[in-house]
Amino acid sequence: MTLFIYGAGGLGREVLSALQACGECVSGFMVDPGFSTADIQGLQVRAERLEALSDPAARFVLAVGDGRARQRAALSLGTGTEFVTVRHPAAVIGSCVSIGEGTMVIGLCSITTDVSIGSHGLINPGCTIAHDCVLEDFVNLGPSCALAGRVTIQEGANLGVGVSVAPGVVIGAWSTVGAGAVVIRDVEPGSTVVGVPARPIRHRGDPDPAVLSST
């Protein structure tokens, strides 16, 4: 069966390295029309719309960094498509850990026990995920993120490089946590938080959330 990596940027090359370390034979890369089709490490890069793909036996890894883009690609390929889960052999994965289809665990990571990770997630090198964490579909963890126990990361949330999350915190769906932030309280869905401790970014004219919380 053929195995394609969708996305031929830096993440695509990292996924290629991880798959090769696992002994997988990669058939090539796919990109949307208009992107570069220069070969990568001797593998062909095809420019073809996913919904027009004619090979029903093809397997995929959706190696694009944006969770929304991975979601769109998964929908384009439709039901019945086989997605390969990537688990780099350097990752330390403990007991009672479930990892959904198409999720990418890249490089040296530590996932301890009783952890649930959904589909099409991205766990970058250096991440640590402690006991009883739940990561839903299309989540991104940047390099060196640290999740304490019982953390919930809802669908599509994006955590930047070096984010630390305190025990029991819930990070809402499709929210963004800026690099280096320390999250000690729940994050609202769709919001953006930054800093130590992490606080929502205010737009011009918005009330100060610190003032609101004290009234």
C-alpha positions as a printed Julia matrix, in Angstrom:
215×3 Matrix{Float64}:
   0.0    0.0    0.0
   1.19   3.5   -0.76
   1.91   5.96   2.02
   1.88   9.69   1.33
   2.82  12.61   3.53
   0.49  15.54   2.87
   2.63  18.63   3.33
   6.23  19.04   2.19
   7.54  21.7    4.58
   9.64  21.31   7.7
   7.0   19.25   9.49
   6.68  16.97   6.48
  10.41  16.28   6.59
  10.25  15.62  10.34
   7.42  13.17   9.77
   9.44  11.48   7.02
  12.35  11.04   9.45
  10.05   9.6   12.11
   8.41   7.18   9.68
  11.77   6.02   8.38
  12.92   5.45  11.96
   9.85   3.23  12.38
  10.75   1.23   9.27
   7.86   2.6    7.19
   8.3    2.93   3.42
   7.07   6.36   2.29
   5.84   6.62  -1.3
   6.14  10.39  -1.59
   4.7   13.76  -0.66
   1.55  15.55  -1.74
   0.92  19.3   -1.79
  -1.87  21.49  -3.07
  -1.5   22.85  -6.61
   0.73  25.92  -6.69
   3.23  24.71  -4.09
   6.78  23.6   -4.9
   7.13  20.09  -6.28
  10.91  19.77  -5.9
  11.89  16.27  -4.78
  12.65  15.77  -1.08
  15.37  13.24  -0.22
  14.73  11.49  -3.52
  10.97  11.27  -3.02
   8.54  12.79  -5.5
   6.31  15.67  -4.44
   2.97  15.57  -6.24
   0.71  18.6   -6.63
  -2.8   17.22  -6.63
  -6.04  18.07  -4.88
  -6.77  15.49  -2.22
 -10.39  15.04  -3.23
  -9.24  14.12  -6.76
  -6.84  11.39  -5.64
  -7.51   8.2   -7.59
  -5.65   5.66  -5.41
  -8.2    4.11  -3.0
  -5.44   2.15  -1.23
  -3.38   5.2   -0.33
  -2.56   5.88   3.32
  -1.82   9.36   4.64
  -0.2   11.44   7.31
  -1.45  15.04   7.36
   1.82  16.83   8.09
   0.66  20.45   8.17
   1.14  22.53  11.27
  -2.25  24.26  11.31
  -5.0   22.23  12.97
  -7.74  23.77  10.82
  -5.82  22.78   7.68
  -5.5   19.21   8.93
  -9.22  19.16   9.65
 -10.03  20.38   6.12
  -7.67  17.81   4.59
  -9.22  14.98   6.58
 -12.69  16.03   5.41
 -11.49  16.27   1.8
 -10.18  12.72   1.86
 -13.48  11.49   3.26
 -14.55   8.5    5.32
 -12.78   5.22   4.74
  -9.36   6.83   4.25
  -6.59   5.2    6.27
  -4.46   7.61   8.29
  -1.17   6.46   9.74
  -0.31   7.26  13.34
   3.32   8.32  13.75
   5.13   7.3   16.95
   8.82   8.05  16.81
  10.76   5.18  18.44
  12.57   7.71  20.67
   9.26   8.67  22.3
   8.69   7.15  25.74
   5.05   6.07  25.87
   3.79   4.46  29.04
   0.92   2.15  29.89
  -2.74   2.83  29.12
  -2.0    5.52  26.52
  -4.31   5.76  23.51
  -3.3    7.73  20.42
  -5.81   8.39  17.64
  -5.34   7.86  13.92
  -3.13  10.3   12.08
  -1.59  11.81  15.21
   2.13  12.62  14.98
   4.42  12.05  17.97
   7.71  13.49  16.73
  11.05  12.71  18.33
  11.87  12.42  22.01
   8.69  12.92  24.06
   7.41  11.48  27.33
   3.8   10.36  27.76
   3.32   8.65  31.09
   0.09   6.77  31.84
  -3.68   6.91  31.41
  -3.45   9.52  28.65
  -5.93   9.87  25.77
  -4.84  11.63  22.58
  -7.31  12.13  19.73
  -6.89  12.04  15.95
  -4.62  14.2   13.79
  -2.8   15.79  16.69
   0.79  17.04  16.68
   3.12  16.35  19.61
   6.47  18.03  18.91
   9.88  17.0   20.27
  10.58  17.5   23.95
   6.96  17.46  25.14
   6.02  15.84  28.44
   2.46  14.71  29.1
   1.67  13.5   32.61
  -1.0   11.15  33.94
  -4.7   11.42  33.12
  -4.38  14.08  30.42
  -6.91  14.26  27.58
  -5.99  15.79  24.22
  -8.82  16.0   21.7
  -8.58  15.95  17.88
  -6.35  18.37  15.89
  -4.44  19.62  18.95
  -0.95  21.11  18.5
   1.72  20.95  21.19
   4.8   23.0   20.3
   8.29  21.76  21.16
   9.0   21.31  24.89
   5.44  21.8   26.14
   4.86  20.4   29.63
   1.42  19.21  30.7
   0.92  18.34  34.36
  -1.6   15.71  35.42
  -5.3   15.84  34.56
  -4.96  18.55  31.91
  -7.59  18.68  29.16
  -6.72  20.19  25.77
  -9.88  20.57  23.73
 -10.21  20.23  19.95
  -7.81  22.24  17.83
  -6.1   24.14  20.64
  -2.61  25.34  19.75
   0.12  25.55  22.39
   3.33  27.35  21.43
   6.92  26.44  22.21
   7.67  25.78  25.86
   4.16  26.21  27.29
   3.61  24.84  30.8
   0.13  23.87  31.99
  -0.75  23.38  35.67
  -2.68  20.33  36.94
  -6.37  20.11  36.14
  -6.48  23.04  33.73
  -8.83  22.96  30.71
  -7.64  24.7   27.53
 -10.65  25.46  25.35
 -11.27  24.42  21.76
  -9.37  26.28  19.03
  -7.67  28.55  21.52
  -4.04  29.68  21.26
  -1.44  29.75  24.02
   1.62  31.87  23.26
   5.16  30.53  23.49
   6.59  30.3   26.99
   3.27  30.89  28.73
   2.48  29.34  32.09
  -1.19  28.4   32.24
  -2.59  28.16  35.78
  -6.29  28.67  35.06
  -8.75  27.51  32.4
  -8.55  29.07  28.93
 -11.77  30.05  27.15
 -12.49  28.44  23.76
 -11.28  30.53  20.83
  -9.23  32.89  22.98
  -5.53  33.75  22.91
  -3.49  33.86  26.1
   0.14  34.83  26.7
   2.54  35.45  29.54
   3.42  34.24  33.04
   0.86  33.59  34.3
  -1.07  33.38  31.04
  -3.69  36.07  30.49
  -5.98  36.83  27.52
  -4.73  39.27  24.92
  -6.84  42.41  24.97
  -7.89  44.17  21.79
  -8.25  47.94  21.67
 -11.39  48.94  23.52
 -11.78  45.64  25.37
 -12.15  45.81  29.16
  -9.26  44.6   31.27
 -10.11  40.99  32.3
  -8.28  41.52  35.6
 -10.61  44.42  36.41
 -13.68  42.38  35.43
 -12.64  39.49  37.65
 -12.33  41.79  40.65
 -15.81  43.31  40.34
